[in-house]
Every structure is written in C-alpha cells, then in structure tokens.
Amino acid sequence: AGGTMDLAYVCEWEKWPKSTHCPSVPLACAWSCRNLIAFTTDLRNDDQDLTRLIHILDTEHPWDVHSISSEHSEAITCLEWDQSGSRLLSADANGQIKCWSMADHLANSWESPMGSLVEGDPIVALSWLHNGVKLALHVEKSGASSFGEKFSRVKFSPSLTLFGGKPMEGWIAVTVSGLVTVSLLKPSGQVLTSTESLCRLRGRVALADIAFTGGGNIVVATADGSSASPVQFYKVCVSVVSEKCRIDTEILPSLFMRCTTDLNRKDKFPAITHLKFLARDMSEQVLLCASSQTSSIVECWSLRKEGLPVNNIFQQISPVVGDKQPMILKWRILSATNDLDRVSAVALPKLPISLTNTDLKVASDTQFYPGLGLALAFHDGSVHIVHRLSLQTMAIFFSSTAPRSMDEPAIKRPRTTGPTVHFKAMQLSWTSLALVGIDNHGKLSMLRISPSMGHTLDVNLALRHLLFLLEYCMVTGYDWWDILLHVQPSMVQSLVERLHEEYTRQKAALQQVLSTRILAMKASLCKLSPCTVTLVCDYHAKLFLIAISSTLKSLLRPHILNTPDKSPGDRLTEICAKITDVDIDKVMINLKTEEFVLDMNTLQALQQLLQWVGDFVLYLLASLPNQGAPLRPGHSFLRDGTSLGMLRELMVVIRIWGLLKPSCLPVYTATSDTQDSMSLLFRLLTKLWICCRDEGPTSEPDETLVDECCLLPSQLLIPSLDWLPVSDGLVSRLQPKQPLRLHFGKAPILPGSATTLQLDGLIRATGQPKIDHLRRLHLGAHPTEECKACTRCGCVTMLKSPNKTTAVKQWEQRWIKNCLCGGLWRRMPLSCP
C-alpha cells in the first residue's frame, strides 16, 4: 500500500525578521467544493502580540495565498464553507461568528459583512444550515448510460424553508456551556439570531458535531471530554414564529464508548479527543476517538431502530403483530480499532456514496473506493486511510523518510526526542482523491490519494473511477482539480473520448445544460499531455464562440411583439442551415432585416467581438491547406460542422449590421481596394461547412477550395490570433514521486510543464502587448488598468468595464462571477499581467 498516497507539494512560510507565522491552537482548516482551502495561523510580532489570520488559497496556485486579518479577539476554533464553496464561516473562543464572502467575486479578496455573537462562550461546533440538496452516488451503477441512474437526487428537507419552499440560509453553532445558537439570513439581509440551552441540565461541552436528518431536523452530538461520561445526542428543530427565530430541543439516546465499559481497559483512554458524524447528512453514524498521552482507539457507532420485546403477559392480553411492535432507537457499535498511536487529526470523506447495504459486506468492486475511506493522522507523523464503516486500514502514508513496518505495534516504537512533525488539521477533497494537512510547524502538505487505494487495478478500472468522478463534478458543478492530479499524459486522449461518449448518451436538455462545462473539462484535461495541448486553445475558442453567438442573437428583437414561437435567433439558425448558398447577400435576403436593427452606439461597442469573429474565420480558412498539421491551434474546427455553422450565421449578422453602421465591420488589410473580403470569406466558409455539416454527407474539402484558401495570404493579411496564455498553475507540472517545495507569498520558478511546446501563436514573448481575452481589447505591454485572471485557465480581463453600453454590460455580466471556463477569478498585481 506504500504507493497509494504520495506527496504532490508542500508550501511553507518564509522566515521573517520581526514577525513569525505560528500554527494557531486549535488549528482550523476547511476545503470548499471550488477547491479553495482556508486555514488559520497566528502572526506573532516582537512584542508577542498575536494577530489571528485566516488564509485562503486555491489549490492550483498555493503560493498566492490571501491572508485576512480576521479581527477575532480569541483563537479561531472553527472554519466552515457553504455548499456553493463561495462563503466561509469562522468562529472563535469568545463566541463570535463571522460570515466571509468574496468582494467583487474575487478569490483573493474577502469581506465580512455579517455575523453573530454569544459573548464569552467559546464555539466548539459550527455548520451552515442544510439547503435540502443531496445527491447519492451509485458506484455499482457507474457503467449505466444515464447520469440520472449514477447520481440520484435524494429526498431531503432543508433545515428551514421560506415561503414557497425555498431553503432559508443561516448557520448553527454549539458553545462550551451547552448552548445552541442559530442565525438566519433573511432575504432583506437582516440576521435573526436565537440562542437556547441544549437541555435543562447544562454541562460543559468540550467536543460537539452537527448533522442533519432527511426530515429537516438537526442532530447535535456532545461530549464533555471525559470517556467516563456519556456522549449525548439532541434533536434540534428551528422555526420562525412571528418574525423571531425559535429553537426546540429534544434529547435522543446517548452512548458510552465501548473501551470504557471493558473493565480491563476502563482507565486506559481517559479522554475523548474526536467526535464526528460520518457525514453532515448521516446523523445515524458517528465516529469517536478516545486517547491517552501515548495511544488512541477509534470506534464507529450506528443508530438503529430495534423492536422492544413485549412481556408474555401483555402478549396474551393483546398480541403484537408485525408493525405494531413498539420500537426504540439504540446505538450499536459497528467496529473498533486496536490500540493505535495517538491520533492528532481526523478527516472525513465528502463524497455521498450510497451503499446499498450499510453493513460491512460492501461489494468487492467498491470496497477500495476512495470516497469510502476516512483519514486519521497520528503523532508519529503517519496518515492512515481507513474504511469509514469497518475501520480497516486501506492505505498508509509516512511523512518521515524512514517508513516503519506496518505490523510493528505503536507501543514498541522508540520515542524520539521532541515532538515529531505531525498534522494538526486535515481535510479530504470533495472527490477524496487529495488530502491537505497542516502540521505543527504551520507547513501545508498536499497528498494525492490513489483511486485504486493501493490495490492493483488495471488501467481500465482506474480510468473508470476517474471518469465517474469527472461526471460527478460535471453534474454538480464542483471543481475537478483534485481529479487532474491523477491523470497521466497517456490517459488524456482516452478520458476525453470516453467523457464525450458518456455526454452524448444523455438527453438533449441535459446536454444543453452541460455543454459549456464539458468543454472546460476537456480543455483542462488536454493541458496535461503534450499531444493534446493545442486542443486547449480550440476548446477555449469554442467556449468563446458559443458565448458570442448566444449574446449577439439575444440582442435581436422581433419586429412585432406578438410573433410566433421562434425568436429571431432561432429563425436565423434555421434559415442559415436551410439555405446553403455561397453568396452572403442571397442568404441575407431571406431574413427579416428589421429584426436586426440596433442602436448605433451598441453596434460600435460590439466592434471588438465582431473583429474576433472575422479574424477567426480568416485564420481558420488560411490554415485549411495545412490541415495535416494537428499541432496548429484551430485544427479541430476544420471538421466541426456545428461551429462552422455558427460562424456562418455570425458572418450574416455582421453583414447586416455593417449596412447600418459600416464602422462596426471587422477590419481587413486587403491587397486590392475593390475586393469584398466578407463575401470572399463567407463563400469559402460555406464550402467548408457543406463538407462537414450534420445534415448532409461528410466529404473532404475539394482541391479548388484548398487552392482558393492557399491564395488567401496573398489577398488578405492573416492576423496572428491571441490564444490563451500558458497557465502558470501547478497541475500540469507535477511529476509523480517528485513533490514541489513552495513558499507562501513567493511565486515559484516552476519546471517547464510537459505541455509547454513552442507552438505557433501559443507563447507570448515578454514585453509583447497584453490582451483582455474577454473584451478582445489590447492592454499594452505594461497594463495600467487593474486586471483579474482565471484560476483555472489563465484567461485575463480588466476588473472595471471601460464601456457603459447595455450590450457590452450584458456581455460582461456573463463573466462577473466566473470565467468562460467556470473557473474563479483572482485579482492580479498591476506589475504582472
């Protein structure tokens, strides 16, 4: 199992003369579904003053960490991301809770507009209220054709609903003194907070966790820290009564840990150190860890409904039949480990894998599935992945250079002087294929967890695991960076093909919803292999083309309001597909030109986008004679009937708008003054489109078309297209078994990625003018405007809009929250593009 987990990279703090980053106690860490990681440190200066910091980084650029001075007066005890991965809760030992959200939708700019306070009462557990969205992954059906069979929506009620069944947002926390506090966010922005005692006899709560039931209730588990005391469970109901938040609590069955009921070991593990529900929406299963100074034991318990036996006397009076038997809820132990080294941190899987039977007899195919394992970190520096129900070890990682033998008992190991480096906080990624750990020196380590869990899987099965998780990310919208960690260059082609195959099996409506997400996914996969790197440009150009096409079509308005079903955009598509004429003016005659009338300022504002369409058509046609060289970007468009059809429609729209305002037309540098460049390009484009359109038989472009395209460079100046910059991220540069050593706040000089080939038009020389990839504006060699870049694809655009026209606003509105590829934005320093 040695090769199951390996280190991808480590990132540590620079030593500064006047202040040092020291890991906070306790250390909190959280990983969002957008692959943002938040963790805490304390910044200590010469006067021993502490500043409590929250750091947020994206896993692709860990050095570009954003540190927030949290303004928490006491140690931060909890960090918790919401289900969309874009808001963060932090809570401290003074009872203060803050809600952080992105300022201007930038992953490296955060603000805290709201929060709540239970003064002087430390928070021990914190969670967002459940929004009622729950998917179940059916691993046993990973071969099914429909996404609906593989990932089914589970009936789950939100913790609280607004009028019309909309889930209400808010958070719930548990304090040391046994209070539960709930804050609700009203749509108006107001925060309703209410605090209630968990039970009448309040006691100290050292550890707590929160889970949700399908019926909309909340379950809270608490322990006072002593293994001699019971672990208590409470049901919490939240409601809004006359504009006030109301909390009702009810006691549920409690349990004593098995290790304390065994007389021989009664006092061996005096403290309960970890208490966790197996998942936020699995309130029936709980994981407990009891420890001494040197060792620990872990137990997994399950809440079951059991029939209550009825005394014979009562049986004779009224016999109990079937359903009428009285039932009680009882905690039963599922499994327990042997004595282990002392546990320092626990990380639970977030994948909602549905096991058809929750017993330990798991189907052999899914037995070693990554999402079934939870991670335990030990004080000796090792990390074990154990099965979430049977607690059997599935994989081991040793942080020290000298791995110990697996069967050597923890007790017999020689004690080294001083504390060894071990993880104080850990989190598993949303697909369980990566693990982040923060150690007692404040260093961050990123581990890969093999999808095979150390068991020899043939390549096909490994591919199937990765494909299944990619599909899961496609359906949920989660970021898939952690899956890319495991994709070898040799797998890329096969994964892209199989992903496309699975996508084409879905219903047309679902295909339309996922159409841009699959392109972004293919682009990020193709980045990992030198053979497919040019396709990255093609997929991004395709995303850009789809966006331009839908925006420009949405500007068209029907001439008369009570028009039939079809919009002008749909009619345009239909007519262009029907009329295969190579003359642009003959196609134009069939359209109602009054639907294309737009304000002159709007047309002028769109000129840069129309210029890109014109340049792209010219570039594609000029590269047709070289189609045997797939290393040129744009190659895949030459046989893509749908995209060529889209370009053809846009050429017609541009032609009509050019009649209204000639200055909005694409500018071409022609050798002859009398040449009609638009007509020439439309004619050649139509001939190429006829060769590969979906409706007709496909054929190779004939020689006359190729010859005419060969002549294009002598008739028109071929533009150099600005393809996307090569990403400065990590994932394409990570080598197996060679972890990268990085420093926070210091951009690394990364080894050249496997894909940085000196391709035509792909690499920008330093000092060359930069471009705004979404507005197609030139920014100059040293931009003076503030820019933002995508964390996923490296696309750069200005933060503030230089243009105020409605059409341009409509275009820019698309990119406020996310990039073209769905990635998050981060603010860029002015010095570097």
N, C-alpha and C positions, 0 to 999 in steps of 0.2 A: 504493500500500500504506500510505499515511500514516494512513488511518482505521482500520487494523487493530488497533492497540494504543493504548489511551488510559489515562490515569491515573484511578483511581477515588478513591483518597485517599492522603494522606501523613500520617505520625504521627511527631512528633519529641519529644525530651526537653526538659523545661524547664531553663533555666539556673539552677543553684543556687549560692549564695554560697560554701559550704565544700566542696562535692564535685561532681564532674562525671562524667557518663557518657561514656566514650570507647569507640569501637568496639574490640573486642579483636582482637589479631593472633595467630594467624589468627582470622577471624570465622566462626563456625559457625551454620548455620541449618537447620531441618527443618520440614516441613509434614505433618501427620498426616491420615489419611482422615476424621477427625472435624472437620476444618478448625480444628485448633489449630496455632499456629505457635510454635516455640521458637527463640530466638536468644540470642547471648551479647553482653555488654558488660563492660568493666572499670569499676569505680567507683573514681575516684581522689580521695583527700581532700587537705587542705592539706599533710599530712606526706608526700605522694606514696605513701602505702600503697595497694595495689591490692586490691580485693575482686572476685573473679571471679563474675559474676552470670549466671544463666540466666533468661531472661524467657519466660513462656508467656502467650499471649493467644488469644482466639477472634476470628475474623475479623469477626464481627458487632459486637463491642464492643472495638475495638483499644486504646482508651484505658484500659480496665480490665485493665491488664497485671499479671500476678502475677510478682514478682521473687523468685528463690530465691538465697540466699547459698549457692553450690554447695559451699563448703569444699574446692574443688580448689586445691592449693598452686601449681600451674603453669597456664599458658594452656590453655583448653579447646580441643581440636583437632577433636573430632567430636561431633555430636548425631545420634541415630537413633531414630525412632519405631518401635514394633512394628506388626504388621499389623492389630491391633484399634484402634490410634490412642489407646490409653489408658495406655501406659507408654513411658518415654523413657530412652535410654542416653546418658550423657555420658562422654567420655574426655579425659584431659589429657596434657601433655608430661612428666608424671612416671610415666606407666604406670598411673594409677589410673582404674578404670571404675566408674561408679555407675549403678544402676538406679532410676529415679524412677517412683513410681506415685501415683495420686490418693488423698489422705486423705479418707475418707468419701464417695468418688465425687464430689468437687467439683473443677471445672475450674480453680479458683483456690486450691487447697490441695494441696501436693505434699510427699511424704516419700521418703527413700531408705533402704529397709530392708536393701538388699543391694548387693554389688558385688564387684570383684576387683582385683588389683594385680600388675603386673610392674614391680617397683620401679626407678625411674630410667631406664626405657626408654620414650620418648615413643610414644604410639599414633598411627599415621598412617591406619589404616582400621578401621572398626568396622561390624558388622552383626548383626542378630538371626538366629538360625538359621531356615531356611525351614520353614514348617509344612505344606508339601505341598498347600496350596490355591492353585490357579491357574486363573483364568478366561481365556478368549480372547474378544475382541470381534470379531465378524464384521461389519465396516462394510458389506460388499457385500450382507449379508442383512438390512439394517436395515428392509426392508419386510416381512420374514417375520412370520407371526402369532404363533408360539410364542417365548417368551423362551429356551427351550432351544436354538433354532436361532441366535438372535442372540448368546447368551452361552453358550459351551460350556465344561464343566469339562475341563481338560487333565490327562492322566495325569502326575502329578508326585510324586516321592517326597520325604517330609520328610528333612531332614539327618540326623535321628536319631529312632528310634521307641522308645517304651516297650512294655511288654507289651500285646499286643492291637492293635498298630499305631498307637497314639495318638502324635502327634508330641511329642517332648521339647522343652521350651523352653530357651533359652540364647542365648549370643552368642559371636561370634568376632571377634578383633581381630588386627591386624598391627602390629609395632613397628618403630622405626627400625633396630634392629640385625638385622632379618631373622628375628624370632621370630614364631610364630603362637600365640596363646593362645585357648583355648576354655573357656567356663564353662557348665556345665549346671545347670538348676534342677530339683532333684528334687521330686516331689510333696510330700515332707515339709517342703520349704522350705530344705533344705540345698543349698549351691552346691558343685559339683565342678569344680575348675579344673585345667587341664593346659596346659603350655607346651612347644613343640617348635620346633626350628630348621626353616626352610622348606627348606634344602638344606645339604649338608655344608660347602660354601664359603660362609660367611655374609658378606654385604656390606651396605653402607649402603642402606637403603630410604627414599628421600625421598618417594615417592608410591606409593600402593597402592590397589587396589579389590578388592571381593569379589563374586562372583556364584555362582549355584547351577545345578546340572545336573538334568535330569529324573530321573536315576538316584539322586539323593540325595547326590551328591558336591559339594564346594565347590571353586571355582576362584579362585585369588588371582593378581592381576597386580601386578608391582612394577617400579619404575624407580628408578635412583639419582639422577635429576635431570639427568643429562647426556644430550644427544641423541646423543652419540657411543657411548653404551653401549646394549646391547640392552634391550628391555622383556621381562622374564621372566614366565613363567606356570607356576603349580604347581597340581597337583590335591591337595586335602586331604580325607582320609577321617576321620570322627570315629566312635568306637565306645566302648561301655562294657564294660570287661573286669574282672571281679571287683570291682565297685563303684568302679573307677577309670576316669577318662576317658583314652582312648588316641587319639593323633593319628598318622596315617600320611601322609606327603607323597610326591609323585612329580613329577618335572619334565616339563613339557609343552613343545611347540615355542615358541621365542621369536621376536621380530621386531626389526628395525631400522627406524626411521622413514624413509619414502621421501625426505624432504627432506635427510637426511644422506647418502644414497647418491648424490645428484646432485652431481657434482664442482663445478659452478659455485656451488652454494649450501651447500657442505658445512659451512661455519662460520657461516652466516648466522643460524641459530637454535640457539644453543648449549645452551639449557635446555629440558627437558620440564617444562611447568608444570601440565598437567592430564592425568589418566589416569582414564578412566571406562568401565565396561561400559555398553552402551546401556540395559540394564535388569538388575535384580537376578537375573532368571531367564533372561537371554540371555548365557550365558558364551561364545558364539561370535562376538560382535561387540563391538568395543572402539573408543573414541574417544580420540584422542591430540592434544595441542596442544603445539607447540614454540614458544618465544618468544625474542626478543632484547629489548633495552631499549625498542625502539620498535614492534616489529611481531610478529605471530604467524602461524602456519599450523596448520590443523586437518586431521587425517586420520581416515578411518573404515576399519577393517580387519575382515575376516571370516575365521573359521577354517573351512577346507574339508577334506573328505576327498578325497584325489586318488589315482588309480591310479599305482603305481610301474611305469615301463616296464621290461620284462624283456629282457635281452640275448638276441640271436638264438640264441646257442649253447645257452642254457638252454631257450629256446623249443623247440628241436629235440629236446632230451632229454625234457622233459615239457611239452607245450603248455599254456599258461594259458588257461583258458576261463572267460568270464563272471565269476561270483562269486569265482573262485579267485585273481583278480589281487590281488597284495599292495597294501594301501592305506596311505597315510601322511597325517598331519594337517599342513596347511600354512596359514600366514597369508597372505591375499591382500588387497591394498589395494582397497577398494570405491570410494573417492572422496577427493579432497583439495581444499582451497580454494586460492584465490590468496593472495598476501600480504594480511594484514588488519592493522588497528590492533591494538595489544596487548590480548589477551584478559585480563579481570580475574576473570570468574566464568563457570561453566557450569551450566545446569540441565537435567536430563533428564526426558522425559515418563514418567508412571507408568501411563498407560492401556495395558493389554495388548492392543494392536490386532494381530490376526492378519492378516498379509498372505499371500495365497495363494501368491504368489511373492516371495521375499525379494530378488529382483533389483530394479533401479531402475525397471523398467517397471511402475509402480504404476497401477492402474485410475484413469482420469481423475476419476471421481466422488470417490475417496478421496484424491486427490493433495494436496489442501489441507486435509485433516482435521487439527484441532488436535493430536490425540494423536500425529501423525507428526512434529511439529516439536520440536527442542530449542533452548534459548535460550543465546545467547552474549552476555555483557556485555563492553564494551570500555572502555579507559581514557579514551576521549574522551566517555564518558557515554552512548553509544548502546547499544541492545539489539537484536540480530538474532534472529529465529526462523528456523532453517534446517532443511531436511528431514533426518530422522535418518539416512538412508542416502546420498542424493545430495549432501547439504550445500549444496543450492541455497537461496538466500535466499527465504523465504516472506513475511516481514514485518519492518518496521524501526520502532523507537521511538527518538526523540531526546529526551533529558531536557532539553537546553538549549532556550531559546526560539527560537534561530535554527537551524532544521534545515538540514543541509547537503545538497548534491545527492547523489543515491545513487551516481552514477557517478564522483564525484571520488575519485581514489585516496587511500588513507590517508596515503601518504608525503608528498604535496604539501600536506597541510593545514598551515596555520601553527600553530606551537606557541604555546599561550597560556602566560602566566607562571603558575607554581604549578600544582599538580595539580588537574585538573578533578574535579567530583563524579562518581563512578562507583560502580557496585555492586561490593561486595567479596564478597557471597554472594547467591545467588538460589535460589529453589525454585519449581517449577511445581506447581499444584494437582493433585488426583487426576483431574480431567477435562481438564486442560491448558487451561482457559478463563480462568485467572487466574495471575498471576506475582507473587511477592513478592520484593523486593530490599532489601538493607540496604546503604546506601552508606558511604563512608569518613568520613562525619560521624556515623554511627550512626542516620541517619533511615531509617524504614521506608516503602517505597512499594508500593502495591498497584496492579497493572496489570490491565486487562481485556484478554483476547486474543479477538478476534472469531472466532466459529465458522467464518466463511467464509474466514478467513486472508487478508483483503484482496481476495478475488476476488468479483466481483459475483454474489451468489447471490439467487435470487428468495426472497421471504418464505417460501414453502413449503419450500424446501430448508433454509433456516435453522431453521425450526420442526422439521423432521425431525431435524436434527442435535441440537437441544436436547432433543427428545422421546426420542431414542435414548439420550442421556446420562442423562436423568431415569430411564429404565427401568433403566439400568445401576446407578444409585445405589439404586433400589428393590430390585433383586435382591441387591446386595452389602451393603446397609445403610450405605453411606458417606453422609456428609453432602453435601447438594447446594447449599450456599450459593453456590459459585462459578458454578453454572448460573444462579441467580437474578439475578446481575449483568447478564445479557444479555437478560432478559425485559422487553420493553416492555409498558406497560399494555394496548396494543391486542392483544398476543399472548395474554394470560392466559386469556380465555374459550376460545379455540381449543385452547390447550395442555391445559387441564383436561379438555375434552371428548375430545380425542384420547388423552390418558393413560387416561381411563376406558374408552374403546373398546378400547385395547390390553389393558387389565387384564381386561376381560370375555371376551376371547378365550382366556385361559389356562384350564388345567384347574382344577376346583373346589378340589382340595387346595392348589394353589399360590395360588389366590385367597384362601383362608382364611389362609395364612401371611402374605400381603402386605396383608391387609385394613386393618390399622391404619396401616401405612406409607404407603399411597396416600392415606388421609385426611389425614395430616400433611403430605404433599407438596402436596395440593390446597390445604390451608389456607395454606401458605407462599406458594404462587403467587397466591392470591386477595388476599393482603395488598398486592400490588403495583399493584392497579388500584382506583380509587375506585368503579367499577361493581360490583365483586365483594367489597368489604371486609366486608359483613355476613355473607357466606358463611363467613368465617374463624371467626366465633362458632359458626355451625351445625356446621362440621366438628369443632371442639373439643368442642361439646356431644355430638356423635355419638360421638367417642372416649370421652368420659366415660361416656356411656350404655352403650356396649359393655363397658367395664371394670366398671361397677356390675353389669350383668346377669350377666357371667360370674362375678364374685366371689360375688354372692348365691346364684346357682344352685349354685356349688361348695360352699356351706355345707349344702345339703340332703343328707341321708343316707338311703339305702334302709332301710326298717324291718327287713327280714330280709336277712341278708348274701348268701345265695345267690339273688340276684334275677336276672331275665332280663337281656338285653343292655342295655336302655336305663337310663340314670341318671335320677334324679328330675327333674333339669333338662330332659333331653330329653323326658321324658313331659309335663312342664308345657308345653313349647313345642307339642308335638303336640296336646294336649287344647285348649289355648287357640286354636290355629289351626282345629281341627275345630268347636268349639262357638262359634257366632257370637252367642250370646245376649247381650242388652244388660244383663241382670241379673247383677251380680257374684256374688251368692250362689249362683245356679244353676250358674255356671261352677265355683265353689269346691266344690260337692257332688261333682263328678266326679273330684276329686283325692283321693289318699290323704293325709289331713291329718297322719297320724302321721309322714310323711317330713319335715314342715315344723317339727317340734318342735325348738326350740333353747333353749340356756341363757338365762335372763332377763337376765343381765348383758350377754351378747353382743347380744341384741336392743336393749337400751338404748344400747349403744355404737354401734350402726348408725343411730341416730335421725337424725343429720345427713344421711346419704346418702339415707335414705328420705324425709326432708323435701324434699331437692332433687328427687327423682322426682315427689313430689306437687306441688311448686311449678311444676315444668317442664310437667307435664300441664295445670295450670290456666292457665299463661301461654300455652301453645300454643292451647288451646281459646278463650281470651279474644281471641286475635289472629286467629282464623279470619274474623270479619267484615271485617277489614282486609287480607285476603289479596292484594288488588290492589296492596298497597304492599310490593314486594320489598325495600325499604330497611330493613325491620324484621328484626332477628335472629330466627331460628326459622322464617322463611318456607319454607325448603326442606323442613322436617319435615312440613308440612301435606299433601304429596303423596307422602310416603315410607312405603309400606306396611310395610316391614321394621322401621323404627324405631318406628312406631306400635304394631306387634305386640309389640315388645319392651317398650314402656311398659305395654301392656295386661297382659302376663304379670307384670310387676313389681307392678302395682296389685293383682293377685290374691294374690301372695305377701305383700304388705304387709297386705292384708285379713286373711289367715290369722294372720300374726304379731300383728296388732292384737287378735285374740281371746285370744292367750296373754298379751300384755303391752300393754294399751291405751296406756301412756305412750310406746311406740316409734312410734306412728302419726304421720303428718305433721299439723302443727297448722294449722288454717284459721281465719280470722276470718270467721264467717258472720253474716248479719243475722238469721237465725232460729235459735232454740235447738233446734228439733226436726228441722232439716234433716240428712240423711245425705249429707255432702259427697262421701265416697268413692264412693257408689253413683251420685250425680249425674254426677260426672266420668267414671266408668267407662262409664256409659250413652252419654254424648256422645262419648267417645273411641272406643268400639266402632263407633258410627255413622260416624264419620270414617274409621276403619280399614277398614270394609266398602267404602267408596267407592274405596279405592286399594290394597287388598291384592293380593298377587301371584297368589293362586289364582283370584280372581273377576274379572269385567269391571270396569274402572275407570269411575267416573262422577263427576260434580261433586256436592259436598255439597248436599243439598236445602234448600229455604228454611226448613223447620221447624227443621233442625239449626242453620242460621245464626242464626235468630231466638233459639233457646234459648241459643246462645253469646253473642248480644248482651245477653241478660239476666244472664249470669254476673257482670259487675261489680256488679250490684245485689244479688246473692245472697252473693257472697264477695269478700273484699278481694284484689285481684290483686297478687301480690308483685312487687317490682322485682328482676329476676334479676341476679346479678353475673356479667356476661360477662367475658371475659378483658381484662386491661388492654391498652391500646395499647402495642405493643412499643417499647422505647427503642433498638432496633437501627438499623443503618445502611442495610440493603439497600433498604428502601422509600423512602429519602430521597436516594439517589444519583441525580444528574442526569447525562446524557451530556455530556461535554466540560466539566463543572464539578467538578473534583476538590475534595474536602473537605480542609481543613487541620486536623489534630487534634494534641493533645498527650498524651503518656503520663501517666497518673495524674490527668487532669483531664477530668471528664465534660463533653462539649460541649453548647452550646445548639444543637440541630440544627434545620435548617429544617423546617417542618411537612411531613410526608410527603404524597404525593399522595392518601393514603387517610384522613387524619385528618379525617373529617367529623364534625360534632357530631350523632352519631346517638343516637337514643333508647336510653339504658341503656348506651352504649358508653364514654362518657367519665366518669371519676370526678373529682369536684371535689376540690381539695386540702383536706385536713383531714377528709375523709369517712372513716368506718371502713374498714379494710382487711380483706380476707378471705383465708383459706387456701383456695386453689382446689381442692385435692385432698381435704381433710378437711371442707370446707364449714363451717369454724369462723370466727367473727368475731374478728379480732385487735385491734380498736380502732384509733383514728386514728394512734396512735404505738406500734407493737408493741414489747413488751419482750422478746419471745422472738426468738432468732436465726432468721432465715429464709434459704431458698435460692430462687433464681429460675432459670427455664429460659433458656438462652442463645438458644433458637430462638423460643419463643412468648411468653415473659414470664410464664408461669404461676408463682405464688408459693406456697410451702408452708413450714411450720415444719421446722427441722432435726431437732429431737428430738420424739419422739411423746409427747403428753400422756396417751395411753391405753394400757393394757397388755393389754387383752383379746386373745385369739388371733385373733378375726375381724378386728379392727382391724389387728393386726400383719400378717395375711395381705393386707389391702388395701394397707398401707403398703409391704410387701415388693416390691410391683409397681413402686414408684417410687424404690427406693433408688439404682439406677444411672442411670436415665434418667427424663425427664419422660414424661407421657402421649403427647406427640408424638414421643418418641425423642430429644429434644434433651438436651444435657448440663446439669448443674446448676452454678451458681456461688453461692458464699456471698455474702450481701448485708450491707452495713454496717447496724447497728441503726437509724441515723438515717433511712434511706430504705427504703420497702417494696419 
